[in-house]
Amino acid sequence: MNIESLRHLLEQVRTGSTGIDEALASLRHLPFEDLGFAKVDHHRQLRCGFPEVIYGAGKSSEQVAVIFEKRAAGGGNVLVTRSSPEQYTAVRERFAAAQYHELARCITLQQQAAATSATHIAVVAAGTSDLPVAEEARITAEMMHQRVQTYFDVGVAGVHRLLAHVAQLQQASVVVAVAGMEGALASVVGGLVAVPVIAVPTSVGYGAHFQGLAPLLTMLNSCASNVAVVNIDNGFGAGYLAALINRQKTE
């Protein structure tokens, strides 16, 4: 249930084309639907601007498929993060149009129009090994109807690769900077643009990298004042936040 569908339902009640009892039946699962193992939040788009996203890790394939079906019934786009091929198989048995993005480990069902935002988000990844997290950010933002441009393998070990795209980066309304190792990319990008930079540390690196703790601390201590940081490997959180920022620019 989103604002447009709710407005349409109320208009039908006003004109008499839909009865009150029928309208109440349509709203009976607001604000949530209790499945026993999960409470599906059908009210979230009305509150937050985007429907509930399904976190796949730790759930059985059947649980994901059932939650997915309930979410899809509302008509909005459906996104599952940290999903497995087995979960996708269970979903695709019910929704042939669902897609699996192997690199990002996401399942998507596009039920609304593709991105049409006037402004765009830039997603920058330091290395090819960071692409799973960067792709999760991209897919999340695009499912929230935001345009995204990507710049991959532009880490500071070859900073000329990043500098070649400065003019394009400066056209974005928000930048997501994804990096492992020492995580210096976010500060460099922050010093080149006049928009928010959402830094995403990844678990890519050796020994003293501590599975992403090293770049997390680097990014938290950035001297670039426009840099904010999400959790290690949290491409979803970065993409979601970037979409909200870009949406404000568009509106």
Order of alpha helices (4+ residues) and beta strands (2+ residues): alpha-alpha-beta-beta-alpha-beta-alpha-beta-alpha-beta-beta-beta-alpha-beta-alpha-alpha-beta-alpha-beta-alpha-beta-alpha
